Structure formats: structure tokens, C-alpha cells
């Protein structure tokens, strides 16, 4: 199902070519959206109007920092971040996203860890979570085919019991 006006829209994926990046690309492609990968820290691409930033990667963090200082052109951004271990880290990430939300349409989605000790103990669950997260992010991107007004919203990602 394609959202009105989405055909041909390119989403820039700031990540590291991990399974989540490929799942995001697949999900967006199924909806008629093209993707462009940025896997090295090159900062924000001013040509990007729709982007997914993985904040557990150098490319995503670097792009977010530069986007906070970029007023135009306005962009629609979904920042995806593993749930932090501390309140200070959570506050730091939210502050960066909030700064971007002064000029851009920014959503922050917290998710369970997809790599590391927790993920390696439950690889099947991690794969299901990765796929479900990609579906959720793609749904959110497609629901907003045009760039909205400057805003910031944060929400947790919850895998429904039927997907586990």
C-alpha cells in the first residue's frame, strides 16, 4: 500500500548496514519508497527531506548533531535508538532530538537492544524485534509523506506479544 505522494520519495538511512538498516529498506521499498544508505559519519545531507537516523551508529549521531544546526530545508526525521542504560543518556539523546525539532519534524523511537549480550541470548526474538521495528518505522514514515511543521515526539517501541 503506497501513501499518496510517496512514489519515488527517497528516505536517507543513516546507519551501518546492519540487519535493521536492510529491514528498513525492505519495508520502505514494499511501500514504494526508495532508500539511500549513509554508513559513514558524513554529517547531515542537505538534500535529505526524509531520513531515518540510527543513533547507535556514528553516521546517525553525526547526522543528528549537524541537523540540529541546520534550519533549512525542513526535514521529516525518525531517530531510532536502543533504550539507554541511564537517565543521563536518555536525557542527552532527547535533548539532541528536541534541538532538531526546533526546525524539523522529528520522532524518536526507543527500542530494545538488537546487538550485544541481550540480543545474542535470544537471536530469534531479536530477529522478530528487528522486523517489527522496521515495519513500525516504515509505517510512521509513510503516514507522513510530506514534511510536517517543526515538532519533537518520543515514544517507546513495543513488540506485540503475537509477534514474539
C-alpha positions as CSV (number, residue, x, y, z in Angstrom):
1,X,0.0,0.0,0.0
2,X,1.5,3.3,-1.1
3,X,0.8,6.6,0.7
4,X,-0.3,9.4,-1.5
5,X,2.7,11.2,-3.0
6,X,5.2,8.6,-1.7
7,X,6.1,7.0,-5.0
8,X,9.7,8.0,-5.8
9,X,10.3,9.6,-2.4
10,X,13.8,8.7,-1.1
11,X,14.5,8.1,2.6
12,X,18.1,8.5,3.7
13,X,19.1,5.8,6.2
14,X,21.9,6.9,8.5
15,X,23.2,3.6,10.0
16,X,25.9,1.0,9.5
17,X,24.4,-1.6,7.0
18,X,23.2,-3.8,9.9
19,X,20.2,-6.1,9.6
20,X,17.9,-3.3,10.9
21,X,19.0,-1.0,8.0
22,X,18.2,-3.7,5.4
23,X,14.9,-4.5,7.1
24,X,14.0,-0.7,7.0
25,X,15.0,-0.5,3.3
26,X,12.9,-3.6,2.5
27,X,9.9,-2.3,4.4
28,X,10.1,1.2,2.7
29,X,10.6,-0.4,-0.7
30,X,7.4,-2.5,-0.2
31,X,5.6,0.8,0.2
32,X,7.1,2.4,-2.9
33,X,9.7,4.5,-1.2
34,X,13.4,4.4,-2.3
35,X,16.3,4.4,0.2
36,X,19.8,5.8,0.2
37,X,22.3,4.4,2.8
38,X,24.8,6.5,4.6
39,X,27.1,4.3,6.7
40,X,30.0,6.6,7.5
41,X,29.8,9.8,9.6
42,X,29.5,12.4,6.9
43,X,27.0,14.7,8.8
44,X,23.6,15.8,7.6
45,X,22.9,15.7,3.8
46,X,21.1,18.9,2.9
47,X,19.4,17.0,0.1
48,X,17.6,14.7,2.6
49,X,14.0,15.6,3.3
50,X,13.0,12.2,4.8
51,X,15.5,10.3,7.0
52,X,15.9,7.5,9.5
53,X,18.8,8.0,11.9
54,X,20.1,5.1,13.9
55,X,21.5,6.7,17.0
56,X,23.5,3.6,17.9
57,X,25.8,4.4,14.9
58,X,28.4,7.0,14.2
59,X,26.6,8.0,10.9
60,X,23.3,8.6,12.7
61,X,24.8,10.5,15.6
62,X,26.9,12.7,13.3
63,X,23.9,13.5,11.1
64,X,21.7,14.3,14.1
65,X,24.3,16.7,15.5
66,X,24.6,18.6,12.3
67,X,20.9,18.6,11.7
68,X,20.4,20.4,15.0
69,X,22.3,23.3,13.4
70,X,20.5,23.2,10.1
71,X,17.3,25.2,9.8
72,X,16.5,24.6,6.1
73,X,15.3,22.8,4.2
74,X,12.9,21.4,6.8
75,X,13.0,17.6,7.0
76,X,11.0,14.7,8.4
77,X,13.3,12.5,10.6
78,X,12.7,9.4,12.6
79,X,15.5,8.8,15.1
80,X,15.8,5.2,16.3
81,X,17.7,4.4,19.4
82,X,18.3,1.5,21.8
83,X,16.9,2.1,25.2
84,X,19.7,3.8,27.2
85,X,21.0,2.3,30.4
86,X,20.9,5.7,32.3
87,X,18.6,8.6,32.7
88,X,21.5,10.9,31.8
89,X,22.0,9.2,28.4
90,X,18.2,9.2,27.8
91,X,18.1,13.0,28.5
92,X,21.1,13.6,26.3
93,X,19.6,11.9,23.3
94,X,16.2,13.5,23.8
95,X,17.9,16.9,24.1
96,X,19.6,16.4,20.8
97,X,16.4,15.3,19.1
98,X,14.5,18.2,20.7
99,X,17.0,20.6,19.3
100,X,16.4,19.2,15.9
101,X,12.7,19.5,16.5
102,X,13.0,23.3,16.7
103,X,13.3,23.4,12.9
104,X,12.4,19.8,11.7
105,X,9.7,17.2,12.2
106,X,11.4,14.7,14.5
107,X,10.2,11.4,16.0
108,X,12.4,9.5,18.5
109,X,11.6,5.8,18.9
110,X,13.3,3.9,21.7
111,X,13.7,0.1,21.2
112,X,15.1,-2.9,23.0
113,X,18.8,-3.7,22.2
114,X,19.3,-5.5,18.9
115,X,23.0,-6.3,19.5
116,X,25.1,-7.3,22.4
117,X,24.6,-9.8,25.3
118,X,20.8,-9.4,25.5
119,X,20.3,-9.9,21.7
120,X,22.8,-12.8,21.5
121,X,20.9,-14.7,24.2
122,X,17.7,-14.5,22.1
123,X,18.6,-14.4,18.4
124,X,15.1,-15.5,17.2
125,X,13.4,-12.8,19.3
126,X,15.9,-10.2,18.2
127,X,15.2,-11.1,14.5
128,X,11.4,-10.7,15.2
129,X,12.0,-7.4,17.0
130,X,14.2,-6.1,14.2
131,X,11.5,-6.9,11.6
132,X,8.7,-5.4,13.7
133,X,10.7,-2.3,14.4
134,X,11.3,-1.8,10.7
135,X,7.6,-2.2,10.0
136,X,6.8,0.4,12.7
137,X,9.3,2.9,11.4
138,X,8.3,2.4,7.8
139,X,4.6,2.8,8.8
140,X,5.4,6.1,10.6
141,X,7.4,7.4,7.6
142,X,4.7,6.5,5.1
143,X,2.0,8.1,7.3
144,X,3.8,11.4,6.9
145,X,4.6,11.6,3.2
146,X,5.1,15.4,3.4
147,X,7.4,17.2,5.9
148,X,5.3,18.5,8.8
149,X,5.8,21.5,10.9
150,X,8.7,21.6,13.4
151,X,8.0,19.2,16.2
152,X,9.5,16.6,18.5
153,X,7.9,13.5,19.9
154,X,9.4,10.5,21.6
155,X,7.8,7.1,22.2
156,X,8.9,3.6,23.1
157,X,8.7,0.7,20.6
158,X,6.8,-2.2,22.0
159,X,6.7,-5.6,20.3
160,X,3.2,-7.0,20.5
161,X,3.0,-10.4,22.1
162,X,1.7,-12.0,18.9
163,X,5.0,-11.2,17.1
164,X,7.3,-12.8,19.7
